Amino acid sequence: MSQKHKPGSRPGNAHQRVTLKTLAELTGLSLSTVSLSLRGGTTLKEETRQRVMDAAQSLGYVPDRAGVRLRTGKTNVVALVLDGAEDSIDFSRQMIQGIGHAIKNTRYHLTVIPEFERQQSTDTIRYILDNRTADGVLITHTGPRDRRVQMLMDADFPFVSHGRTEFYSPHPYHDFHSETFAAMAVQRLAAKGCTSALLVIGDDSTTNYHNIVTTFHRATAQAGMVGRIMDGSVARGRPAEMRRLGQELAAAPDRPHGIVSDSEMRTIALIGGLQDGGLQLGRDFQLVYKQTSDILPTLFPTLDSIQEDVFGAGVELTRLLLKRIDGDTAENLQTLAEPMPQWRS
């Protein structure tokens, strides 16, 4: 019976670790060439890099990260500090997949640090900075004066935020163009004849919240619509509470003709409550929501949405971070993702 070899070990000898010397012997290349190739050396021919990569994959080569850190001061790790309270469906999985796709065939590995208590995020950043457990950091859900961003800028440590801030000093970021989202949603409701609109939005501590709210007020005024914002404490409530709100809205004499929702979870609960109250989507009320998955189009195939490509955001965040690690300036590493309207009704 054949015996599978362990990753990082040479076939036929489960206790012999695959090293740079092993790869050099197999490929016929020098140790320095193999090492440079594994570090992504761009001066080498593509044929040479491919030969080393094929050999490394066939033998299950795993870099000695402790040795790499001793020699270079690098960890070959990027850290994602991910907000665990995210209420967008499938956000975390798509974000991680996008980052994983972007670091494929690079020397970098991903560490994911979920944060369920946002006030503890500064402790996480401080630990990374003090112990140099990563070469760069990605953070999500930034606030206007985000303390994590301030800490990373003060330490001159490579990072990129998924979201903007209000700091005077520039820093790298990639963000969903939420102002365009809000304006586009209001314009769609106005085009459907809505004369009043309700904005359902959750986390009021983020820059994204302030961008959406400001644009919503401006867009409804320009369209001659009555616009109001749902109380933030209610919007951040559990789905059952949001469903009860939908029931209350259905019975209210001044219920809005149109609704803009920034979350798929809130959208599902709210529509459930409105339907409990006897209202019919498209006849009694209109709604536009921010789409981050393919789930709601299955449940409500006629419901209008504006899509955010979360997988693409993960790819772009990583691209910017690797450039920042390589020394690119912050001013050149700021990008926005344009919303993609999905008009279905």
C-alpha positions as CSV (number, residue, x, y, z in Angstrom):
1,M,0.0,0.0,0.0
2,S,1.3,3.4,-0.9
3,Q,1.8,6.0,1.9
4,K,0.9,9.6,1.4
5,H,3.6,12.1,2.3
6,K,2.9,14.9,4.7
7,P,2.9,18.5,3.3
8,G,6.4,19.9,3.7
9,S,8.0,16.5,3.6
10,R,9.8,14.7,0.8
11,P,8.0,11.7,-0.8
12,G,9.4,8.4,0.6
13,N,10.6,10.0,3.8
14,A,7.8,11.4,6.0
15,H,10.4,12.9,8.4
16,Q,12.5,14.8,5.9
17,R,11.3,18.4,5.4
18,V,11.3,19.8,2.0
19,T,13.7,22.8,2.0
20,L,15.1,25.3,-0.5
21,K,17.9,22.9,-1.1
22,T,15.4,20.1,-2.0
23,L,13.8,22.4,-4.6
24,A,17.2,23.5,-6.0
25,E,18.2,19.8,-6.4
26,L,15.0,18.9,-8.2
27,T,14.9,21.9,-10.5
28,G,18.7,22.2,-11.2
29,L,18.6,25.8,-10.1
30,S,20.8,27.6,-7.6
31,L,19.6,28.2,-4.0
32,S,19.5,31.9,-4.6
33,T,17.4,31.6,-7.7
34,V,14.9,29.3,-5.9
35,S,14.7,31.7,-3.0
36,L,14.2,34.7,-5.2
37,S,11.5,32.9,-7.2
38,L,9.5,32.0,-4.1
39,R,9.7,35.6,-3.0
40,G,8.1,36.6,-6.3
41,G,11.2,37.9,-7.9
42,T,10.2,39.8,-11.1
43,T,13.7,39.8,-12.6
44,L,13.4,36.0,-13.3
45,K,12.0,34.5,-16.4
46,E,8.4,33.3,-16.2
47,E,9.6,29.8,-17.2
48,T,12.0,29.8,-14.2
49,R,9.3,30.9,-11.7
50,Q,6.9,28.3,-13.0
51,R,9.4,25.6,-12.7
52,V,10.0,26.4,-9.1
53,M,6.3,26.8,-8.4
54,D,5.6,23.4,-9.9
55,A,8.3,21.7,-7.9
56,A,7.1,23.4,-4.7
57,Q,3.6,22.3,-5.2
58,S,4.5,18.7,-6.2
59,L,6.5,18.3,-3.0
60,G,4.2,20.2,-0.7
61,Y,6.8,22.8,0.2
62,V,5.8,24.9,3.2
63,P,8.1,27.9,3.9
64,D,9.6,28.1,7.4
65,R,7.9,31.2,8.5
66,A,9.9,31.6,11.6
67,G,13.1,31.4,9.6
68,V,11.7,33.9,7.0
69,R,10.9,36.3,9.9
70,L,14.4,36.0,11.4
71,R,16.1,36.6,8.0
72,T,13.9,39.4,6.6
73,G,11.8,40.8,9.5
74,K,8.7,39.8,7.4
75,T,5.9,37.5,8.5
76,N,4.4,36.9,5.0
77,V,1.1,37.3,6.7
78,V,-1.8,39.8,6.1
79,A,-4.3,40.2,8.8
80,L,-8.0,40.8,8.3
81,V,-9.7,42.4,11.3
82,L,-13.3,41.6,10.5
83,D,-16.4,43.0,12.2
84,G,-18.3,40.0,13.5
85,A,-21.5,41.9,13.9
86,E,-22.0,42.4,10.1
87,D,-25.6,42.0,9.1
88,S,-25.1,41.8,5.3
89,I,-25.8,38.3,4.2
90,D,-22.7,36.4,3.0
91,F,-20.4,39.4,3.5
92,S,-17.7,37.7,5.5
93,R,-17.4,34.6,3.2
94,Q,-17.2,36.7,0.1
95,M,-14.7,39.1,1.6
96,I,-12.4,36.3,2.7
97,Q,-12.7,34.5,-0.6
98,G,-11.8,37.7,-2.5
99,I,-8.7,38.2,-0.3
100,G,-7.8,34.5,-0.7
101,H,-8.0,34.8,-4.5
102,A,-5.8,37.9,-4.5
103,I,-3.0,36.3,-2.4
104,K,-3.0,33.1,-4.3
105,N,0.4,32.3,-5.8
106,T,2.0,35.1,-3.6
107,R,4.1,34.5,-0.5
108,Y,1.4,35.8,1.7
109,H,-1.0,33.9,4.1
110,L,-4.2,35.3,5.6
111,T,-5.1,35.5,9.2
112,V,-8.7,36.4,10.0
113,I,-9.5,38.1,13.4
114,P,-13.2,38.4,14.0
115,E,-14.3,41.2,16.2
116,F,-17.6,40.8,18.0
117,E,-17.0,43.8,20.4
118,R,-16.0,46.7,18.3
119,Q,-14.5,48.6,21.2
120,Q,-11.9,45.8,21.5
121,S,-10.6,46.4,18.0
122,T,-8.0,48.8,19.2
123,D,-6.6,46.0,21.5
124,T,-6.3,43.8,18.4
125,I,-4.4,46.5,16.4
126,R,-2.2,47.2,19.4
127,Y,-1.3,43.5,19.6
128,I,-0.4,43.3,15.9
129,L,1.7,46.4,16.2
130,D,3.5,45.4,19.4
131,N,4.2,41.8,18.2
132,R,4.5,42.4,14.5
133,T,2.3,39.4,13.7
134,A,1.6,40.6,10.2
135,D,3.1,42.6,7.4
136,G,-0.1,44.5,6.8
137,V,-3.7,44.9,8.1
138,L,-7.1,45.1,6.5
139,I,-9.9,46.6,8.6
140,T,-13.6,46.9,8.0
141,H,-16.4,49.3,9.1
142,T,-14.4,52.4,9.7
143,G,-15.7,55.4,11.7
144,P,-15.1,59.1,10.9
145,R,-12.3,59.4,13.5
146,D,-11.5,55.7,13.7
147,R,-9.0,55.0,16.5
148,R,-7.6,51.9,14.7
149,V,-6.8,54.0,11.7
150,Q,-5.1,56.6,13.9
151,M,-3.0,54.0,15.6
152,L,-1.9,52.4,12.3
153,M,-1.1,55.8,10.8
154,D,0.9,56.9,13.9
155,A,2.9,53.6,13.7
156,D,3.4,54.0,9.9
157,F,2.2,50.4,9.5
158,P,0.9,49.2,6.2
159,F,-2.9,48.9,6.2
160,V,-6.0,49.5,4.1
161,S,-9.5,50.2,5.4
162,H,-12.7,49.0,3.9
163,G,-14.4,52.4,4.4
164,R,-13.4,56.0,4.5
165,T,-12.6,58.3,7.5
166,E,-12.5,62.1,8.1
167,F,-8.8,62.3,9.0
168,Y,-6.9,65.1,7.3
169,S,-3.9,62.9,6.7
170,P,-4.6,60.5,3.7
171,H,-4.6,56.8,4.2
172,P,-5.2,53.8,1.9
173,Y,-8.8,52.7,1.5
174,H,-11.3,51.0,-0.7
175,D,-15.0,51.8,-0.2
176,F,-18.4,51.2,-1.7
177,H,-19.6,54.5,-3.2
178,S,-22.4,54.8,-0.7
179,E,-23.4,58.4,-1.8
180,T,-24.1,57.1,-5.3
181,F,-26.1,54.2,-3.8
182,A,-28.3,56.5,-1.8
183,A,-28.9,59.0,-4.7
184,M,-29.6,56.1,-7.2
185,A,-32.1,54.5,-4.8
186,V,-34.0,57.7,-4.2
187,Q,-34.1,58.5,-7.9
188,R,-35.5,55.0,-8.6
189,L,-38.3,55.5,-6.0
190,A,-39.1,58.9,-7.5
191,A,-39.4,57.4,-11.0
192,K,-41.9,54.9,-9.6
193,G,-44.1,57.8,-8.3
194,C,-43.1,57.7,-4.7
195,T,-43.7,61.0,-2.9
196,S,-42.2,59.9,0.5
197,A,-39.3,57.7,1.4
198,L,-38.0,56.0,4.6
199,L,-34.3,55.2,4.9
200,V,-33.7,52.0,7.0
201,I,-30.0,52.0,8.0
202,G,-28.2,50.5,10.9
203,D,-24.8,51.3,12.3
204,D,-24.6,55.0,12.9
205,S,-20.9,54.9,14.1
206,T,-19.5,54.4,10.6
207,T,-18.5,56.9,7.9
208,N,-20.8,54.9,5.5
209,Y,-23.8,55.8,7.6
210,H,-23.1,59.5,7.5
211,N,-22.4,59.5,3.8
212,I,-25.7,57.7,3.0
213,V,-27.8,59.8,5.4
214,T,-26.5,63.1,4.0
215,T,-27.0,62.1,0.4
216,F,-30.5,60.7,1.2
217,H,-31.6,64.0,2.6
218,R,-30.2,65.9,-0.4
219,A,-31.7,63.5,-3.0
220,T,-35.2,63.5,-1.5
221,A,-35.2,67.3,-1.3
222,Q,-34.2,67.5,-4.9
223,A,-36.9,65.1,-5.9
224,G,-39.6,66.9,-4.0
225,M,-40.1,63.9,-1.7
226,V,-40.6,63.7,2.0
227,G,-37.7,61.8,3.5
228,R,-37.2,60.5,7.0
229,I,-34.7,58.2,8.7
230,M,-35.6,55.2,10.8
231,D,-34.5,55.5,14.4
232,G,-31.0,53.9,14.5
233,S,-31.7,51.9,17.7
234,V,-34.7,50.2,16.0
235,A,-32.8,49.6,12.7
236,R,-30.0,47.8,14.7
237,G,-32.5,45.6,16.4
238,R,-33.1,41.9,15.9
239,P,-35.0,40.7,12.9
240,A,-38.1,40.0,15.0
241,E,-38.1,43.7,16.1
242,M,-37.7,44.8,12.5
243,R,-40.6,42.6,11.4
244,R,-42.8,44.2,14.1
245,L,-41.8,47.6,12.8
246,G,-42.9,46.5,9.3
247,Q,-46.3,45.5,10.8
248,E,-46.6,48.9,12.5
249,L,-45.7,50.7,9.3
250,A,-48.3,48.8,7.4
251,A,-51.0,50.1,9.8
252,A,-49.7,53.7,10.0
253,P,-51.8,56.3,8.1
254,D,-48.6,58.1,7.0
255,R,-46.6,55.1,5.9
256,P,-43.9,55.9,3.3
257,H,-44.5,55.1,-0.3
258,G,-40.9,54.0,-0.8
259,I,-38.2,52.5,1.4
260,V,-34.4,52.4,1.0
261,S,-32.6,49.7,3.0
262,D,-28.9,49.2,3.4
263,S,-29.1,45.6,4.6
264,E,-30.5,42.4,3.2
265,M,-31.3,41.0,6.7
266,R,-33.3,44.2,7.5
267,T,-35.0,44.0,4.1
268,I,-36.2,40.5,4.6
269,A,-37.6,41.2,8.1
270,L,-39.2,44.5,7.1
271,I,-40.9,43.0,4.0
272,G,-42.2,40.2,6.2
273,G,-43.8,42.6,8.6
274,L,-45.3,44.7,5.8
275,Q,-46.8,41.7,4.2
276,D,-48.1,40.5,7.6
277,G,-50.0,43.9,7.6
278,G,-51.7,43.0,4.3
279,L,-49.4,45.2,2.0
280,Q,-48.2,43.9,-1.3
281,L,-44.7,44.7,-2.6
282,G,-44.9,46.8,-5.8
283,R,-48.5,47.7,-5.3
284,D,-48.7,49.3,-1.8
285,F,-45.0,50.1,-1.4
286,Q,-41.7,50.2,-3.3
287,L,-38.3,49.2,-1.9
288,V,-34.7,49.4,-3.1
289,Y,-32.0,47.6,-1.0
290,K,-28.3,47.1,-1.1
291,Q,-27.5,43.6,-2.4
292,T,-24.5,41.6,-1.2
293,S,-25.7,38.1,-2.1
294,D,-27.9,36.1,-4.5
295,I,-30.4,35.2,-1.8
296,L,-33.0,38.0,-2.0
297,P,-33.5,37.8,-5.8
298,T,-34.6,34.3,-5.2
299,L,-37.1,35.3,-2.5
300,F,-38.3,38.5,-4.2
301,P,-37.5,38.2,-7.9
302,T,-39.2,41.6,-8.7
303,L,-37.5,43.6,-5.9
304,D,-35.1,46.3,-7.1
305,S,-31.6,46.3,-5.7
306,I,-28.2,48.0,-6.0
307,Q,-25.4,45.6,-5.8
308,E,-22.0,45.8,-4.0
309,D,-19.4,43.3,-5.2
310,V,-18.0,42.1,-1.9
311,F,-15.7,39.5,-3.5
312,G,-14.3,42.2,-5.7
313,A,-13.8,44.4,-2.7
314,G,-11.7,41.7,-1.0
315,V,-9.5,41.5,-4.2
316,E,-9.1,45.3,-4.4
317,L,-8.3,45.7,-0.7
318,T,-5.6,43.1,-1.0
319,R,-4.2,44.7,-4.2
320,L,-3.9,48.0,-2.4
321,L,-2.4,46.5,0.7
322,L,0.4,44.6,-1.2
323,K,1.2,47.9,-2.9
324,R,1.3,49.7,0.4
325,I,3.6,47.0,1.9
326,D,5.9,47.5,-1.1
327,G,6.1,51.3,-0.4
328,D,3.4,53.0,-2.5
329,T,2.1,56.2,-1.1
330,A,-1.3,56.4,0.5
331,E,-2.6,59.1,-1.9
332,N,-2.3,56.6,-4.8
333,L,-4.1,53.8,-2.9
334,Q,-7.7,55.2,-2.5
335,T,-10.4,53.6,-4.7
336,L,-14.2,53.5,-4.8
337,A,-16.4,50.7,-6.1
338,E,-19.4,52.0,-8.1
339,P,-22.8,50.6,-7.2
340,M,-24.5,48.3,-9.8
341,P,-28.2,48.8,-10.2
342,Q,-30.4,45.7,-10.6
343,W,-33.8,47.0,-11.7
344,R,-36.2,44.1,-11.8
345,S,-39.7,45.4,-11.6
